[in-house]
Amino acid sequence: MLAIIGGSGLTRFTRLEEAERRQVTTPYGNPSAALTFGLLSGRPLVFLARHGDEHTIPPHQVNYRANIWALRECVPTGIVAVAAVGSIRSDLSPGDLVIPHQIIDYTWARSSTFHEGPHSAVTHVDFTEPYDHVLRRQLVDAAAAIGARVSEAAVYAATQGPRLETAAEINRLERDGADVVGMTGMPEAVLARELAIPYAAINVVANYAAGRGDSREAIRMEAILSVLEGAMQQVFAIIERMLTSHD
């Protein structure tokens, strides 16, 4: 069973058949929302809204540990995380889709490991390649099969939020090698790695990052919502194709 984590623009997976919601608890508290189980083209899937059902949980207050632990209890074959990002790279425009291959973490003060506490051994988890290679390939192949254009490689910069970045900060991220910027990619990815759950992401470019393109003077939130609404239809289609191609 595949697990989907939905971000901004994807708080409900409306295409699920025979949908059933289940409230769960974890040793780390409650996840952001009830888990939704259902079928997509006859294949089982579980969905979790990262920011809650009504999009009320800001990025820095998401209980990432509870979310990943709750999905782990479902024994998923993998997690596909959907998230909106800002484009740093000039060739990535609003509405484009990105399958990132690397992360730079700029977040702070987030609970970012399961390996802590008085009885936990010191554990170093390899994170050289933060996204699962097989899962990424399946997403790329599914996008190609339906004719959706995606960027197959990008460095994702995870910032703290909830505020958006300054233009100078975006310049710094570019110098660091980042291509897109978001607020939820970490510690989500590393927590999945700690629990040995394959994890990959689909990023929807919602806007140009601060100081770039039509965000040179300011970022217009109303434009972001319009872009996300249209792009999410392609995300649905990619996930559906991925499921039906890999039983």
GULO-227247 format. One record per residue (C-alpha): x negated, y negated, z. Coordinates in pm, whole numbers. Layout:
BEGIN
ATOM|X|Y|Z
...
//
This chain:
BEGIN
ATOM|0|0|0
ATOM|-137|-340|-101
ATOM|-119|-633|142
ATOM|-64|-991|25
ATOM|-138|-1298|234
ATOM|45|-1601|97
ATOM|-72|-1955|150
ATOM|58|-2297|48
ATOM|316|-2251|-227
ATOM|371|-1884|-140
ATOM|554|-1849|190
ATOM|795|-1585|56
ATOM|741|-1303|-191
ATOM|1079|-1335|-356
ATOM|1032|-1052|-607
ATOM|1022|-778|-346
ATOM|1295|-514|-369
ATOM|1440|-339|-63
ATOM|1266|-599|152
ATOM|1251|-537|526
ATOM|1101|-772|784
ATOM|926|-638|1095
ATOM|807|-837|1392
ATOM|475|-707|1521
ATOM|241|-789|1805
ATOM|-135|-738|1828
ATOM|-403|-747|2100
ATOM|-481|-1096|1966
ATOM|-130|-1236|1988
ATOM|140|-1273|1726
ATOM|65|-1306|1356
ATOM|183|-1612|1167
ATOM|515|-1451|1071
ATOM|698|-1122|1055
ATOM|559|-877|803
ATOM|775|-822|497
ATOM|771|-472|348
ATOM|921|-393|11
ATOM|872|-265|-341
ATOM|734|-448|-642
ATOM|801|-256|-965
ATOM|855|49|-746
ATOM|520|17|-567
ATOM|500|-52|-192
ATOM|367|-386|-74
ATOM|347|-578|253
ATOM|350|-958|264
ATOM|247|-1206|533
ATOM|291|-1584|519
ATOM|-37|-1730|647
ATOM|114|-2061|756
ATOM|441|-1915|887
ATOM|780|-1879|724
ATOM|836|-2255|716
ATOM|473|-2352|649
ATOM|432|-2503|996
ATOM|93|-2363|1104
ATOM|-204|-2578|995
ATOM|-521|-2406|870
ATOM|-724|-2461|1187
ATOM|-450|-2312|1406
ATOM|-375|-1996|1207
ATOM|-424|-1686|1424
ATOM|-647|-1514|1170
ATOM|-736|-1227|1400
ATOM|-373|-1142|1468
ATOM|-290|-1164|1096
ATOM|-567|-928|984
ATOM|-511|-688|1274
ATOM|-137|-669|1200
ATOM|-207|-586|835
ATOM|-467|-330|936
ATOM|-196|-142|1128
ATOM|-18|-94|793
ATOM|-327|91|660
ATOM|-343|-118|341
ATOM|-548|-17|39
ATOM|-664|-377|27
ATOM|-571|-739|97
ATOM|-520|-998|-175
ATOM|-524|-1348|-29
ATOM|-352|-1627|-222
ATOM|-458|-1983|-145
ATOM|-445|-2330|-294
ATOM|-777|-2505|-355
ATOM|-918|-2833|-477
ATOM|-1142|-2831|-783
ATOM|-1497|-2957|-750
ATOM|-1605|-2828|-1090
ATOM|-1507|-3042|-1388
ATOM|-1387|-2747|-1599
ATOM|-1135|-2628|-1339
ATOM|-808|-2817|-1373
ATOM|-487|-2820|-1167
ATOM|-289|-2506|-1244
ATOM|-597|-2295|-1320
ATOM|-653|-1966|-1140
ATOM|-982|-1863|-981
ATOM|-1110|-1530|-847
ATOM|-1392|-1648|-616
ATOM|-1702|-1434|-566
ATOM|-1880|-1622|-286
ATOM|-1804|-1830|23
ATOM|-1975|-2111|211
ATOM|-1825|-2154|559
ATOM|-1798|-2505|704
ATOM|-1533|-2422|963
ATOM|-1592|-2442|1337
ATOM|-1429|-2335|1666
ATOM|-1219|-2064|1500
ATOM|-1202|-1716|1651
ATOM|-1405|-1545|1383
ATOM|-1488|-1194|1503
ATOM|-1335|-889|1668
ATOM|-1675|-805|1818
ATOM|-1672|-1010|2135
ATOM|-1596|-967|2502
ATOM|-1775|-808|2798
ATOM|-1757|-455|2659
ATOM|-1841|-530|2295
ATOM|-2177|-433|2152
ATOM|-2369|-683|1942
ATOM|-2251|-610|1587
ATOM|-2393|-764|1272
ATOM|-2162|-714|973
ATOM|-2313|-736|626
ATOM|-2147|-1019|436
ATOM|-2382|-1056|140
ATOM|-2090|-1009|-99
ATOM|-1786|-1141|88
ATOM|-1523|-1016|-156
ATOM|-1459|-655|-252
ATOM|-1600|-585|-598
ATOM|-1338|-327|-700
ATOM|-1043|-538|-587
ATOM|-1181|-844|-767
ATOM|-1222|-641|-1086
ATOM|-864|-519|-1064
ATOM|-739|-876|-1033
ATOM|-947|-994|-1327
ATOM|-833|-702|-1543
ATOM|-469|-757|-1449
ATOM|-493|-1124|-1542
ATOM|-647|-1034|-1879
ATOM|-376|-776|-1944
ATOM|-99|-1036|-1914
ATOM|-291|-1307|-2094
ATOM|-349|-1524|-1788
ATOM|-674|-1721|-1797
ATOM|-877|-1700|-1477
ATOM|-1224|-1807|-1378
ATOM|-1399|-1484|-1278
ATOM|-1657|-1644|-1053
ATOM|-1658|-1940|-818
ATOM|-1806|-2038|-485
ATOM|-1535|-2118|-232
ATOM|-1612|-2381|33
ATOM|-1406|-2325|350
ATOM|-1356|-2651|539
ATOM|-1196|-2708|878
ATOM|-890|-2917|791
ATOM|-619|-3011|836
ATOM|-735|-3336|680
ATOM|-858|-3336|323
ATOM|-1222|-3411|252
ATOM|-1384|-3745|175
ATOM|-1533|-3808|-169
ATOM|-1881|-3804|-11
ATOM|-1812|-3467|150
ATOM|-1707|-3325|-186
ATOM|-2033|-3452|-333
ATOM|-2217|-3268|-58
ATOM|-2023|-2947|-125
ATOM|-2116|-2972|-492
ATOM|-2483|-3011|-402
ATOM|-2447|-2701|-184
ATOM|-2321|-2506|-484
ATOM|-1946|-2497|-418
ATOM|-1696|-2491|-704
ATOM|-1364|-2508|-517
ATOM|-1264|-2615|-167
ATOM|-998|-2479|67
ATOM|-928|-2442|438
ATOM|-824|-2080|495
ATOM|-1082|-1852|333
ATOM|-1273|-1814|661
ATOM|-1266|-1639|898
ATOM|-1002|-1440|713
ATOM|-1248|-1273|477
ATOM|-1502|-1171|740
ATOM|-1235|-1035|975
ATOM|-1115|-806|696
ATOM|-1476|-697|643
ATOM|-1516|-616|1013
ATOM|-1215|-384|989
ATOM|-1341|-234|660
ATOM|-1039|-355|463
ATOM|-1115|-441|98
ATOM|-1040|-813|55
ATOM|-1024|-1041|-248
ATOM|-866|-1375|-325
ATOM|-671|-1556|-592
ATOM|-718|-1930|-573
ATOM|-471|-2165|-739
ATOM|-628|-2499|-828
ATOM|-371|-2740|-689
ATOM|-561|-3064|-746
ATOM|-894|-3220|-820
ATOM|-1097|-3260|-502
ATOM|-1144|-3606|-352
ATOM|-1323|-3846|-582
ATOM|-1278|-3623|-890
ATOM|-1044|-3649|-1189
ATOM|-707|-3803|-1104
ATOM|-799|-3778|-735
ATOM|-1071|-4039|-778
ATOM|-885|-4292|-564
ATOM|-649|-4068|-367
ATOM|-487|-3722|-369
ATOM|-115|-3722|-441
ATOM|59|-3448|-241
ATOM|374|-3452|-455
ATOM|169|-3357|-760
ATOM|15|-3064|-570
ATOM|355|-2913|-491
ATOM|460|-2930|-855
ATOM|142|-2755|-971
ATOM|174|-2478|-713
ATOM|533|-2402|-807
ATOM|440|-2333|-1167
ATOM|113|-2149|-1104
ATOM|261|-1907|-851
ATOM|461|-1741|-1127
ATOM|135|-1630|-1284
ATOM|11|-1508|-947
ATOM|323|-1292|-909
ATOM|268|-1149|-1255
ATOM|-99|-1068|-1190
ATOM|-21|-887|-866
ATOM|261|-691|-1030
ATOM|35|-585|-1317
ATOM|-239|-490|-1072
ATOM|-1|-265|-880
ATOM|136|-90|-1185
ATOM|-212|-34|-1330
ATOM|-364|126|-1019
ATOM|-129|377|-858
//
